[in-house]
Amino acid sequence: MNRSGEVLYRLEDDPGFLTCVLLGIQHVLAMFVSIVTVPYLVGKAVGMPDRVLAFFVSMGLVASGISTFIQVRRFGPVGSGLLSVQGTSFSFLQVFTAAVKTGGLPLALGTSLVTAPVEALVSRFSFHARRIFPPVVTGSVVLLIGLTLIRVGAANLAGGFGSADFGSAQNLLLGLFVMAVILVLSVSRRPMVRSLAIIIGILIGYSVAAFLGMINFSAFRGSFAGGFFTVPIPLRFGLRFGWDYVFPFAVIYLVTTVETIGDITATSEVSGEPVSGEVYERRLAGGILADSLNSMLAAILNSPPNTTFSQNNGIIQLTGTASRRVGYHVAVLLVLLGLCPPVAAFVTTIPNCVIGGATVVLFGIIAAAGIRILLGTKLTHRDMLVIAGALGTGLGVSFFPEIFDHLPDFARNLFSSGIATGGSVAILLNLVFPGGEFRGRKKRGEAEISAESLQGEL
């Protein structure tokens, strides 16, 4: 462990093959749950057959691996060139699921593809983007993401929407047990244990569920019969475009742009790289552009949109290793896991209550990160009104989506996502209310607060 906080291996250093492999495994373990949970929750929410869900999960891993390589390697203006890993984004969970329910995976994938260039456009003005989205906006949106997704986590903890045993004592007790294990491990004095708390909690919960006979292993056994490799099939589900979801997806892409700015800033700092100046600005623009192109690539590979992860910055700081070579190994490991059918099949066998117990904690951390961002700035009466407007509209839509049932289909789908609705209100109010001069985060300390916006994506 690097107790002094010193960077032992800088960006261009070579720690050696074995060190890179071991650190790559640690990075993958820290992000694995987040990557597979998004497609898992989407698939469960829409009732995907196990084989389709397994393929969907596999493609999430493959897309994340390829995206990580592009982000770390940097091709021309694309990529940050830092040890900045990527994976499927929780921010899109609500709107992506709504689009799948409306028009199937083709609509969700097609709309995420055509709206991803929003980030590419913002990347050309990344410095101004940081000024347009002050902490009052980013904090409100991150808080809203956590609060709206907690409902999804709680429903899965109880057994999953529409399940026959919803709210049974067995589901509740096991889900709460997983929560307790994760919370206890998260306060361990050992940094390694804390960083792996989520995945350890899920594995322990899975073991208990297996002992109680709650797991159907048929899908897992069947994965071996189909061979040991999943063949990626680009556009397997097809693409379909619909105007109804363009606005919600575009708003979420703006939100993830702000998160990416914070993540890359934090990665630069823990890597001993500059957080201001020409080199930093070039990396920032390249990282956001990579986010955009990687989300388009993810759609082609049948995966939800991608974004940078923040929890891996803790591993860089813990180990003192910021070498991009580690990132290459992370990318290869993710792709190999995605190409291995038993891995995805195993994920599909995890009971809803187990994954629910873990995600309630995850989404709660996201909400707490939003609160921390808001507390990191001096809130005025005007700021309180921006927060009130964002939370009021966003949570209102999330709690009672049926309030729009009598509106035309276009309007109903437009406001289907509480995150997109509340986020757009926060942006609008911040622009129109007087006294909202650009309070860009020019200081290093403030950039660190921004990085907390993704702490929930463990």
N, C-alpha and C positions, 0 to 999 in steps of 0.2 A: 504494500500500500504506500502511496506517496503522501506522507504525512505533512511534508513541508509545503505542498502546493506547487512545487517546482515542476516544470515541464521537462521530463527526462528525454523523451523522443519528440522532436519537433516535426513540423509538417512534412519535410522532405527526408527525414531520417529513416533508416531501415532497422527496425528492432530485431529482425531475424524471423525466419519462417515460423518456427514453433511459437514464439511470442505472439506473432500476428494471428495465428490460428486460435490460440487460447483466448486472446483478447477479442477476436471476432466472435467466438462462441459466447462470450460474456455479453457483448453488445446484442447479439441475436436473442439471447435469453431475456434481456431487459425489454426488448421491443416485440417479441413474438406474440404475446397475448394481445397487444393492441392491434397488430396486423390482422390476426385471424378473427378477432371479436367482431369487427365491423361487418365483414361478409357473413359471419355466422348469425349475427342478429338480424341482418336483412333477410337472409334465407329463412330463418325460423319465423320471422314476422309474416312472410308471404307464403309459407308452407311449401318450400322447395323440397322435392324428393331428395333423399340422402345422396344419391350419386351426383345430382346436379349441384347440390350444396358443397360436396367434397371438391368438385372441379372449381367451383366459384372461390372456395377458400384457397385452393392451390394456386389459382391465378393471382390472387391477392399477394401471395408470397413471391411468386415469380416477378410480378410487376414491381413490387417493392425492391427486390434485388437489383433488377435492371435500373430502376430509378436511382437507387443508391450509388450504383457505379457511375452513372452519368453525372450525378451531383458531385461526387468525390473526385472523379477523374478530370472533369471540366473539358469540354470540347468547344474551342473557340470562345464565344461569349456565353455559352450555356454551362451552368454549374458554378458552385462557389469555390471548388477546389479545396475545400476543407473536409475534415472527417465529420461530415454532416449527413446522417443517414435519413432515409425516407421510408414511409409506410402509409397504409390506408388511414384516412383521417376520420376521427369521430365527428368532426364538425358537419360532415355531409350525411351522417346516419339518418337523421330525421327526414330530410328532403329527398334523399336517395330512396328510402323505403317508400315514401309517399308516391314517388314517380313509378316505382316498380308495381305498386298496388294499382295504379291508374292504367299504365300501359305496358307492364312487364319490364324485364331487363332491357330490351331494346330501347325503350323510351328513356330510362334512367341513364344508360350508357351513352346513348346518342346526345342527350342534352348536356351531360357532363363533358362530352367531347367538344361540342360547339361553343360552350361557355368558358372553357379553360383559357382561351386567349385573353380573357380579362386580366389575368395575372401577367401575361406577356406584355400587355399594354402598360400596366402599372410599373413593371420592371424598368421601363424607360424613364420613369419619374420616381424612382424609389425614394430618393431623399425627400421629395415633396410629399410622398405618401406617408412618411413618418410624421410629417407635420399636420397633415389633414386628419389623421386618426390619433388624437391625443389619448392619454390614459382613461379619460372619462368614457370614451367610446369603446376602446379595446377592453377595458375592465368590465363594462356593462355587457358586452357581447360574450366575453368568456364566461362571466357569471351566468348569463342566460343559457349558454350551451350546457353548462353543468346542471343547472336546475331543470331544464327540460328533459335531459337525458336520464336523470335520476328516476323519472317515471318508468322509462323502459327497463332500467336495471331492477327496480322494485317489482315490476310485473314478472320478469324472468325469475327473480328470487322466489316468487310465489308459485312458479311452475310454468309461466308463459301464457300470453294472451290466448284465451280460448281453450286451454288445456282442461281435460276432464278432472284433474286433481288440483286445480288452481286453488291456492291458499290452504292446501292440506298441511297438517302438522309436520309431516315428514319433510315436505319441501321447505317450509319456513325454518324448521330447526337446522336442516343441513345448510341452507343458504346463510343463516345467521352464524352458524359455526364457521363457514368459510370466511365470512366477514371478520369474525373474531380472530381467526388464525392470521389473516393478513394484517390486521391492526396491531396484533402483538408482535409479529415479526418486523413490522415497520418501525418499531421503537427499539429494535435490537441495537446493541453497541457495536455490532459488526457491520460495517458498510456493505459487505458482500451480501449478507442476509437481507438487509433492508432493500437493496436493489433488486433482489429476486423474490421479494415477499409475495407479489401477485401470483407468479407462476408456481411457487411452492404451495400457496394456499389452494390454488386450483387442483394441483396434483393430490394434495391430502384430501380435499373434498371429493375428488374423483375416486380415490381409493375407498373412502367410506361409502360412496354411492354404489360401487361395485360390490362391496360386502353386503349391502342391503338389497342387492338384486335390482337396482334401479337402471341398469345400463343394458342396452340391447347391442350385443357385440356382432350381430350378423353383418352390418355394414362394414365393420372393421375387418372381419374375416374375408368378406367378399372382395376387399381392396387388393388382397394378395392374388386372388384368382385373375384379376384384370391386368396383372403384370406389375413390375416394380417401377415403372416410369409413367408419369402423366404427360401426354403429348400436348403442348400448348396449341390451341386452335384459335388464331386471331379471328375476331368477329363471329365466334361460334353462335352467339345469341342474336347477332345482327345489331343494327343501329336504326333508331327511329327518332325523328325530331318533332318536338311539339313546343309551340310558343308558351304554353301555359306555365312551364317550369323554368323558363329562361331567367326570369327575374330572381326567383329564389336561389337558383344555382349561382348566378352572378354575384349576388350579395355574399354568399358563403365563400366564394373565391376571394372576394375582397377581405373577408375576415381572416382567411388562412394566409393571405399576403402579409397582413399585420403580424400574425404569429410567426411567419417565416423570417420576417425582419428581426424579431426578438431572438429567435433561435440561432440565426447565423451570427448575430451580434454576440450572443453568449458563447457560441462555439469558437469564435475568433478570440474572445478573451481568455477562455480556459486553455486555448491552444498557444497562448503567448503571441498571438498575432494582433495587428493594429485594429482598433475599433473606431477609427476615424481616418480621413485622408483618402487619397485616390485608390490605393489598393483595396481598402475596405469597401469603398463605394462600388468598385468594380465587382468584387465578390458578392456584394449584396444584390446588385442587379442581376448577376449571373445565377445566383441561387433562386431568385424569384422566377426568372425566366425558365430555369430547369423545373421548378415546381409546375409551371404551366404546361410545358412540353411533356413532362412525365405523367401528368394527369390525362393528357390526350393519349399518350401511349398506354396508360392503364385502361382506358376505355376500349381501346383496340384489343387489349389482352383480356377483356371481360372482367375488369376489376374496378371497384370504386376509386374515386380520385385519390391522389397521393399528396403528401405534404411532409415537411421536415419534422423530425422528432426532437424533443428537448431533453428527455430523460437520459439519453446517451451522453449528454454533456457531463453528467455526473460521473460517468465511467471514465471519461477523459481526465477529469479532475482527480478522480480517485487513483488512477493508475499512472498519471503523469505521461500518458502516451497519446500524442495527437497526430501521429504519422498517418498520412493518407493510405499507406499500404494496408493498414488494418481495415480501412473502409472497403478495399477491394475484396478482402477475405469475407467481410460481412456480406457483401453483395453476392459472392459465390455461394456462401452457405444458405442464404435466403432462397436463391434460385434452386439449389439442390433439394432443399426441404419442400419447395413447391412442386418439384418434379417427382416427389416420392408419394404415391397414393396413400400408403398407410398413415402418413402424417395428417393429411387432410381428413381421412376417414376417422382417425382418432378424435379429431376436433369435433366432428359431427356427432360423436357418441357422448360428449360431455352433457350431463343433464342441465336443463335450463336453470334450476335452482342454484347449481354450483357456479355457473357463469354469471348468474344474477348477483350472487353474493360478492363476487369479485368486481363486477361493473358498478355496483352501488358505491363501492369505495372509490373506484376510478373516477366516476362522474362527480362524486362529492369533492374529490381533490381538484377537479377542474373548476368547480364552483368556488372553492376556497382560493384558488389561484386568481380568479376574477376579483374577489374581495381584496386580495393583497395588492393587486394593481391599483384598485380604487383608493386604497388606504395609502398608497405611495405618493399621492398628490394631495394638495390642499383643495378640498372640494368646496366650491362656492354654491350659493343658492341656485344659480343657473345650472351648474353641474348636477345638482340634485334633481332638477327638473328633467334633464336629459336622461338620467338613470331611471327616474320614475316612468317616463314615457316608454323607454325601451323595455323595462321589465313588465310594465302594465300590459302593453300590447303583445309582447312576445309570450308571456306566460298565459295571458288570456286566450290566445289562439291555441296554445299547446294544451291547455286544460279543457277547452270547449271548442274543438274544431268544427262542430256541427252548427255553430252560429252563422256560418256562411253557406249552409245547405240551400238556401233560397236564392243565392246569387248565381249568375251564369257560370258555366264550367270554368271559363277562363279566369274569372275573379276568384272562384273558390280554390283553384289550384295555385293561383298567384300567392294566396295567403295561407297555403297549406303548411308551411314551415314557420313555427314560432320563432326560430332562430333568425331566419331571413327577415321576417316581419319586424321583430324587435331590433335587429341589427340595422335595418334600413331606417327605422324611426330614430335610432341613436345618431346615425350619420346625418340625417336631415335636420334634427333639432340642433345638433352641434353647429351646423352651418348657418342656420337661420336665426338662432337666438343671439342677441347682442352680447358683446364681451367675449366672444369666442375666438380671440386672436390665436394664430398658430403657435401652439406651445410644444414645438418639436422636442424630442428627446435628444438633446445634443450632448448630454453628459453621460459618462460611462455608467454611473450608478443607475440612472434612469433606464438605460438600455437593459441593464440586468433585470429590472422589474418587468420589462416587457417579455423577457425570456421565460418568466414564470407562467406566461399564458398557456404554455403547453405542458406544464408539469403534470397535468392530469393524464396525458397520453403515455402512461407507463407501458 
